[in-house]
Each structure stands twice: as C-alpha cells, then as structure tokens.
C-alpha cells in the first residue's frame, strides 16, 4: 500500500513538472549498436534501454531523438552537443566528471566467454587469459580495463568496432574469448542462429557497476531530474522489468 501511495505521489509530482515544462524540450540521445540494449530495427532504435528511455522521455514530456553511431563517435558527440546525452554507458572514474548521470538503466554482470566445445581454453584467472586471444571493442570500458591489467594489442587483444562484431569469428574458433553478459550473450548467439549454451562464462570481470544515460553538462538539470523521476516511476510501476523481460529469449 505504501509503495502504491509513493508511486501515485511521484506521478503527481511528475505531471505537475510536465505542465511547467517548455513545449520545445528536446534532447538528442546518442548510442551504439549494442543488442539487446540498443540497436536499429526497421529504421527505429529499439532495445531494452532504448525502450526504457522512449517510455521515460514520453512520461517526462521530453522529445528524445535517438541516433546510432560507432561508440567513440557517439561519445564525442555527446560531449560536444549541448542538448544531448549518451547511453548505454558505464559510470567509471575516468568518465564521471564528463557528464550528468541518470539511471541506472538495465545492466548485468560481464564475463569472459569461451565456446563450450573448446575445453582446451582453461581460464581461471586474468593472468591465464593472457595466453589466449580476446576480442575488445575500441573505446569500450573493458578495453581500458584489460590494457590496465597488462593485456596488449598484437599479443592477446584484437580490436573491433563494436561489442557484437567479433561473434561470428568467435563461433568459428578464430577468437578464443569474448566479453559478454547473461543479457547480451543469448541475444548475440540467437542472432547467429546457435543455441544459448554454445558459449560459457569463464571469468567474472564485472568491475564497472550499472549502465546509465549520461547528459552533457549544458543540459538543464531540471530536464535530467525529470527523466530520473520518470525512470524511477517505471521501476515502481513494474514497466521497467516488463521491458527487460520482453527481450529475454529473443
């Protein structure tokens, strides 16, 4: 009962702020191809976090235009465009002062994965993982993490433009390890028409916490606060989890 009353109160506060909002409140949200969190389908940007933000923007009475770019380009645009943000992004020490942070959005633990059939890849530690080839997306937080742990390009790291790009080569056995999670890996494997148990996690490398949407510092704090309230409301009324569940098994 108390949770229901809280949700109603939050809704009234949000509705009140909507009426006070300017009619031209507009944000551009940059993102990358990172299924199932964000991807383009039939000219629309969809995905778990894209759908959450579509709902949150509508609830907050903010016109949100989403655009997909390679990660580093999206990251650069979000810092230059004063009416913009970027998602799905981890809040790390090196990034925290670059943006205003709203969320968290949907996320899950990250692992190094190997093919279930490749039992010769015996990995129990990051030091052991240095014996094998690992695919990383250029500009990704896990590229930064692995480089800091002593991994090297030309030795054990192979660079790709996006997180999902190396999956076909991984399935062919041409790359030993890839970085994924229990949310993204089933989606990537399904997109390549292979069973979910084709790949198995071997090392938990979750070091960066949850995913967020991050806004340029020029975005009015009032807009960021309204979107935060909307995301909180989606969590309170169950829509947040419904969106996450709708992508499971796809």
N, C-alpha and C positions, 0 to 999 in steps of 0.2 A: 504493500500500500504506500509506504514511504517513498519507494523508488518511483511509483506511478505519479505521485504528487510532485516529486522533483522533476520528472520529465515534463509534466504539464507546465510547471513554473518556468522551466528552461524554454519551452516552446513559446510562452507568452512574452518572455524577455526577447527572444529572437524575433518574433513577429513585430514587436514594438520597434526593434532596431531596423527591421526591414522597411517599415514605413518612413523612418527617418533617413534612410539611405538615398543617395542620389540615383537618379534613373540611369545614369551612364556609368555606374560602377562596372569596370571591365578589367579582367586580368588575362594575360596570356600564360598558359601553363605549358612549359617545355618538358618533354620526356623523351625516352629512348624506346627502341624495340626490346622489350624485356617481358615476354609472355610467361605466366598469365597475368602479371601485374599491370602491364601496359603494352598495347600492340595496336596495329591498324587493321581493320576488317571492313571491307566494302566502303572504304572512304571515311569510316568512323574510327575514332580512337577508343578502344574498349580495354577491358581487363579489370582485375579485382580493384586495384587502387584508382584506375581511371573511372570506373563506375561509382566508387565511393565518392570521388571528388565531383563527378557530374551531379550526384544527389546532393552533396553538401553545398555546392555552388548554387543550385536551384533553391535550396532551403534558405540560404543566406541572401538570396536576391542579388547575386553577383553573376554577371555574364563572364563565363570562363571559356576561353578558346584554347583548345589543346593542339599542340604541334609536335610532331616526331622528328628528331634529328639524331645523328650519331651522338653518343654520350658527351664527348668533350665539347662538341658544338653546342649542345643543349645547355651544358654547364656554363659555357662562356656567355651565351645569350641571356641566361637568367641573371647574370651579374651585370650585364650592360643595359638591359631593357628595364626601365624604372617601374613598369606596370606588369611585372611578370614574376613567375616562380618556376620551380623545377621539382619533379617527382619521378620515380620513386627513388629517394636519396637517403643514405645513411648519415646520421649526425655524428661526425667524427671530430676529434680535437682540431685537426687542420682546417675543417670547414665551418666550425660552429660560429665564428665571428663574421663569416661572409654573408649570412642570411638571417632572416627571421624564420623561426621554425614552428610549424603547425602539425599536429598529429598526436600520437603516432598513427600511421596507416597500417595496413596488413603487412606482416612480415613473418619470417620463420628462421630457424637455425640454418647456418651454412655448413656444408661439409665438402670434403674432397671425395669424389666418387670414382670408382673403377667399374669396369664391366664385370658382372658376376662370373662370367666364364674365364676371366683372366686371373686365376688364383695365384699365378706366379708374382703378381703385384702385391707383395706382402708389406703393407704400410701400417705401422703402429705409432709413428711419430713424424713430425715435420722433418727431422733430420733424415729419416729413412726415405721420405718422399722426395728428397733431393736427387735420388737415384733415377727418378722417372720424369717423363715429360708432362708438364701441366699447362693447360690452356688458360689464359687470362685475357680479360677484356681491357684494352688500353684505356687508362683513366679510371678504372674501377678501384674501389677501396681495397679489394683483395690483391690487386696488382701491387699497390703500395705496401700492403701487409707482407706479402711474400718477399718483395725486394728487401724490406727491412729485416727479414729473417735470414737473409743470405742467399736467396734464390737468384738466378741470373738468366738473362736472355742469352740465347746461344748455347746454354748449358742444360737448363731444365725448365725454362719458361718459354712458351710460344704465344705470341701476341695475336689477338683477334679484334675485330671492330666491335663486336657485341658479345654478350654473355652466352647466347644460344648458338652463335655461328659455328663453334667447333664440334657440335654434337654429331653431325654426320661422320666426320673424321674419327671421333671418339668411338662411334659404333663400329667403324671399320678396323679398330685396333691400331690406328695410326697415331693416336694420342693416348697416353696412359691414364691421366687423371683430369677431371674437370671439376669446376666449382658449381655447386647447386644446393638446393634445399628440398625439403619434403613437399613444398608447394610448387616450385618451378620444375623440378626434375620430372615428375609424372607428366606435366604438360609437354615438355620438350620431347620426351620419349614417345608420347602419343602422336605428336606432330610428325615423327619419323616412323610411325606405324610399327612400333615394337612394344612388347609388354613392359609394364611398370617395374617388374623385377629384373629387367635386363641390366640395370646398374645398381650398385650397392654402395652405401656410405662407408668410408673407412676412417676418416678423422674429422672430428668436430672442430671447425675453425671460426666459430661464432665469436667475434671479438668487438663488433660494432653496434650491437643493440638493434633497435627498431628502425623501420622505414618512416620517412616523413615527406611532407611537401615543404619546400623552403622558398621563402619570398625575398626578393630584392629589398634592401633596406629603405628604398624610396616608396614602397607600397605602404599606404596609410595603415598604422597599427590597428585602427578601427576595422578595416577590412579583414586583416589577418585574424583579429579576435572574433569577428562574426563567423568566419569559416571554421575556426576552432570550436566555437559553440555548436555549429552545425554537425561537425564530425562527432562531437561528444553526444549530441542528440541521437545520431544514427546508431551509436553504440548502446545508448539507453533504451531505444525502442526496438532493438533487435535487427534493424535493417543492415547494419554493418556486417554482422555474422551471416545474415542471409546472402549477402553479396559474395562473401568469401566461400560459403558452401555451394553457391550456384556454379562455381568454377571447378569444384573438386570432381575428379573423374572425367573431366572433359579432355 
